[in-house]
Amino acid sequence: MNVKASRNPMKNPLLLVFCAILLLPGTACSVVGERVDTDQDWAITVGMEATPVNSLIYIAEDRGFFADAGVELEIRDDYPSGSAAAEHMLEGEVDVATAAELLIVRMALEGKGFHTFGTIDEFEHQYLIARADRGIIELSDLEEKTVGVPMQTGAQFNFDRFLLLNGVDGGVVTLVDVQAPDAIDALATGEVDAVVVWQPNAATLKRTLGDNANVWPIQNQQPTFCALLTTDEWADEHPGATERLLEALARAEDFVASDPEGAKAIVQERLGYDRDYIDETWPEHVLSLSLDQSLVIAMEDQARWLIDSQLTEATEVPDFADYIDSRPLETVRPEAVGIVR
């Protein structure tokens, strides 16, 4: 999907002349794809994983911001991953999904008909946790060790880059596929020498292993983005709906800034976490609406990694501008848009 081409038909001079004629008294002109905000209320279903990266959605719901914006929101947060939520979005079972940017990359490489219209969190919560009793004290000790990594995920991308930036030869580190649900048992029982995990498993493992855990953050100040996704078809059929959704989320962002303790309490209660965990992990998140050029750069890096690692049949990095529609966010919070066109 090319947002700039397909969503801006008024740039066609012939169409402008045609519409000018039709807009004479007694005539009408309808331009397909041109967004028109309406007074209509929208029922929107959001599919997502139950995780703090979706905190703005939980806060907006709790504070009644969606209702104020004319949105009747249904949250389905029983998906095991953002990938699963996005799959159901493409199938039409939910209208909007949230997922990390690597999924945008994968779907773009496959030519799916979708786009992102904003991100709601930038977070760094991925860690390498190693057992000290396996002799892993320094990063160089990873050589000849076995590390459990959820393969073909953003965690593997970040770990590969982490090893490179720290001068560790990844070729002498044995990687085995350990997905997130199995990571705690795999390390606690000694099945592997170390694991790459994210929250809340990282906090659980640190508590479980105690002094036997050596921990390194692996994202090197490169955040993961939680993106709002929808299909091109749904957006075209619901003009103004994404703007309404973003209006509520913008108010939630303002609430986080003005009352962080209240925001934490909402998320803690919704997700059933204890307060110590919320306090420990809250600084890992930047809860704000954004469409920044750093998102595009991150996706380009990940696309090259997938291609170079032969994890995709694609051979060229997509133009990710084709999968970003910044206009709704430019309407709601223009200062949050920093995409270079």
Secondary structure, 3 states (H helix, E strand, C coil): CCHHHHCCHHHCHHHHHHHHHHCCCCCCCCCCCCCCCCCCCEEEEEECECCHHHHHHHHHHHCCHHHHCCEEEEEECECCCHHHHHHHHHCCCCCEEEEEHHHHHHHHHCCCCEEEEEEEEEECCEEEEEEHHHCCCCHHHHCCCEEEECCCCHHHHHHHHHHHHCCCCHHHCEEEECCHHHHHHHHHCCCCCEEEEECCHHHHHHHHHHHHEEEEECCCCCCEEEEEEEEHHHHHHCCCHHHHHHHHHHHHHHHHHHCHHHHHHHHHHHHCCCHHHHHHHHHHEECCCEEEHHHHHHHHHHHHHHHHCCCCCCCCCCCHHHHECCHHHHHHCHHHEECCC
